[in-house]
Amino acid sequence: MKEFRLRLSISPAELLLYYRGEASVLLATARDGTSVQMPARLLRPHVTTKGVNGAFLLRCDERNRFLSLERIGD
């Protein structure tokens, strides 16, 4: 299993791009410098009125298939 620690700070205005279908993929840089690309739909459980903010742990299998995305802090 692969794990990527991410710090996300996405405003409500930016999230509208995903909900409108204008953007479907999120690009982020993990703390170790690895570039990570994931479907924006994975953020839905983490959306608040302030957007998506905080530290997250993305887990993937050996083929880089999504397993989980959990919030691990602010």
N, C-alpha and C positions, 0 to 999 in steps of 0.2 A: 504494500500500500504506500502511496505517496501522499505527503502532507505539505500544504502551502499555507503559510501564515500571511494574511493580508490585512492591510489597514485601508478601509473604505470610507470615503466621504463623498456621498452623492446627494446633491440637493434635490428637493421636490421638483424643481423645474427640469433638472437633468433626467429625473425618473420619468417625466412625461414623454420624453423621446422614446423610451422603451415601451411605455403603455400605448402610445400612438402607432407603434410599429415602425417608427423612423430609425430605430436602432434595435438590433436583436442580440448583439453580442457585447459583452463587457470585457474590456481589456484592463488588466491590473498588473502591478509588479509586486511580487511576493517580497517579504523582508530579506530574503537571501539574494534578491536581484533577478530571479526567474520571472519571465513574462508569462502571464496566465490569461487564457481566453476561456470564457464560459458563457453559456446562454444567460441572458438577462433575466429570464423567468425564474432563475434560482434565487433571485433577491426577494421575491414576493413575500415570503414569510418574515422578512426582516425589515420591511418598509414601515416607517412611522410617519407622523405628520411632519417631521423634520428631515425626511429622506432616509438614507441608509448611512449610518455612521458607526464606526467602531472597529474593533479587531475581530477577525474571523479566521476560522480554520477550515480550509477546503481539503477534502480527502478524495483521492482518485485511486482507481485500481492500477495495475501495472500497465494497462493499455491506455491510461489517462482518461478513463471513463469516470464520470461523476459518481461519487458515493454519498457524500454529505457536505453541507456547508453549515457550520455552527458559529454562533457569536461567542467569542471567548473574552470579551472585555470592551471597555470604552476606548 
